[in-house]
Amino acid sequence: MKYPKFTNLAVFVIFFGIALIEAVQKNNWLEAALFLALGALSLWADFKKN
């Protein structure tokens, strides 16, 4: 079964985006940096060409 191309982006926004916003609202900058780095790594892994 082939998934739509936006599926990975939707998962990224739901998990990493919301976690990043929550960390920023709590002024927890170390946690925010961690989620930003993990989110960037996740996007890079999803969109890189094999």
C-alpha positions as CSV (number, residue, x, y, z in Angstrom):
1,M,0.0,0.0,0.0
2,K,1.4,3.4,-1.0
3,Y,0.9,6.2,1.5
4,P,0.3,9.8,0.4
5,K,3.4,12.0,0.3
6,F,2.1,14.4,3.0
7,T,1.8,11.6,5.7
8,N,5.3,12.1,7.0
9,L,4.9,15.8,7.2
10,A,1.6,15.4,9.1
11,V,3.3,13.2,11.6
12,F,6.1,15.7,12.0
13,V,3.7,18.6,12.6
14,I,1.6,16.6,15.1
15,F,4.4,15.2,17.2
16,F,7.4,17.5,16.9
17,G,5.6,20.8,16.2
18,I,3.2,20.5,19.2
19,A,6.0,19.3,21.5
20,L,8.2,22.3,20.4
21,I,5.5,24.8,21.0
22,E,4.8,23.4,24.4
23,A,8.5,23.5,25.4
24,V,8.7,27.1,24.2
25,Q,5.6,28.1,26.2
26,K,7.2,26.6,29.3
27,N,10.4,28.4,28.6
28,N,12.3,25.1,28.7
29,W,14.9,26.0,26.0
30,L,16.9,22.8,26.3
31,E,13.8,20.7,25.6
32,A,12.8,23.1,22.8
33,A,16.3,22.7,21.2
34,L,16.1,18.9,21.5
35,F,12.7,18.8,19.7
36,L,13.9,21.2,17.1
37,A,17.0,19.1,16.4
38,L,15.0,15.9,16.3
39,G,12.4,17.4,14.1
40,A,15.0,18.7,11.6
41,L,16.6,15.3,11.6
42,S,13.3,13.6,11.0
43,L,12.4,15.9,8.1
44,W,15.9,15.4,6.6
45,A,15.5,11.6,6.8
46,D,12.0,11.7,5.3
47,F,12.9,13.9,2.3
48,K,16.4,12.8,1.4
49,K,16.8,11.0,-1.9
50,N,18.1,7.4,-1.8
